[in-house]
Amino acid sequence: MYRVAVCDDCAKDGRQIFQWAEQIFAQRKMEVSLSLFHNPQDLLAQVKTRNRQYDLFLLDIEMPGIDGMALAKEIN
């Protein structure tokens, strides 16, 4: 099963990306566990503090506080 994290500070955009990811995995008959975050700090806490592992991150580039590129570097 693939674990995918979607992070977008805009709730509407985040839900849309989440739905697209669901559809893409379903079309390919792939099992997926999707998690949606609207706050990059929440995602970072899941990865760093709770040791949650993901196979794929779909990150918004422009977010307040920490942008998607900086978030990707922090996750690594």
N, C-alpha and C positions, 0 to 999 in steps of 0.2 A: 504494500500500500504506500502510495506517495503522500507525503505531508507537505501541504502548501500553505504559506502565510501570505495574505493580501494585506497591505497597509496603505491606506489613503485617508488623509484628514477630511476629505469631503465624503460624507456618508453616502450620498447618491452615487458618486463615482466608485466608491469602494464596493457597494452592493452590485453595481453593474459588472465590474471586473470579476467579482466573486461568481456571479451567474455565468459569465463567459467561460471562466475556468471550469465550472461544473459541467457545462455543456461539452467543452472540448474533451475532458476526461471521459465523460459518458459516451460520446461518439466513438471513442477509441477503446471502450469497454475496459477502462483502467480504474482500479479502486483508488480513491483519493479521500483524504481527510483535509478539509479546508478550514482555515481559521481567518477571521476578518478582524483587523485592528484599525481603529480610527486615530490612534495616538501612537506615534513611533516609540515613545518611552514604554508603553505597555508591551509592545512586541519585544523590545530590547530586554525588558524584565523577564519575559517568558524564556528567552534564550539564555540570558546570563544567570539569572537567579534560580530559575526552576529547571534549567538544563533541558528545555524543550528543544528538540531537533526538528528541522524542516529540510526537505529536499529541494524546495524551490521557494524563492521570495519574489513576490510581485509588489514592488515598492513605488509609491508616488515619488517623483523627484523633488517637487517643491512642496515642502511642509514647514510649518513654523517650528522653531526650535532646532530641530535636526532634520536636514533634508535627506532624501532617499540615498544619495551617494555616501554621505557621512554615516548614515545608518548601516549601509552595507559594509562599510569598513569596520564599524563597531562590532557588528555581528561576527565578522571573520575573526 
